[in-house]
């Protein structure tokens, strides 16, 4: 990878920013640090095109409750495995 002088200047600006930012971050309360982490993760996800969960929005989740067909399939698989182990 090749950097030109313009890129190097940008990197120096970022480094100076971090040198100033890190001591300030260390003094923050735990709750504020967690908010910053959440913000950074959100920003990284946006850059990667990943959609994160949004507040006040419903998301479907799978649950094994009332899935009798799945329970029956699992029971049969366990019975086959048990029979195989007995042989």
ZIGIUR-V459728 format. One record per residue. N is the residue number from 0. PSI is psi as a letter, one per 30 degrees, with the letter a starting at -180 (none if undefined). Layout:
N_PSI + N_PSI
//
This chain:
0_k + 1_k + 2_k + 3_l + 4_e + 5_e + 6_e + 7_e + 8_e + 9_e + 10_e + 11_e + 12_e + 13_e + 14_e + 15_e + 16_e + 17_e + 18_e + 19_e + 20_e + 21_e + 22_e + 23_e + 24_e + 25_f + 26_f + 27_l + 28_l + 29_e + 30_e + 31_e + 32_e + 33_e + 34_e + 35_e + 36_e + 37_e + 38_e + 39_e + 40_e + 41_e + 42_e + 43_e + 44_e + 45_e + 46_e + 47_f + 48_g + 49_k + 50_k + 51_l + 52_k + 53_k + 54_l + 55_h + 56_k + 57_k + 58_k + 59_k + 60_k + 61_k + 62_k + 63_f + 64_k + 65_g + 66_i + 67_e + 68_e + 69_e + 70_e + 71_e + 72_e + 73_e + 74_e + 75_e + 76_e + 77_e + 78_e + 79_e + 80_e + 81_e + 82_e + 83_e + 84_f + 85_f + 86_none
//
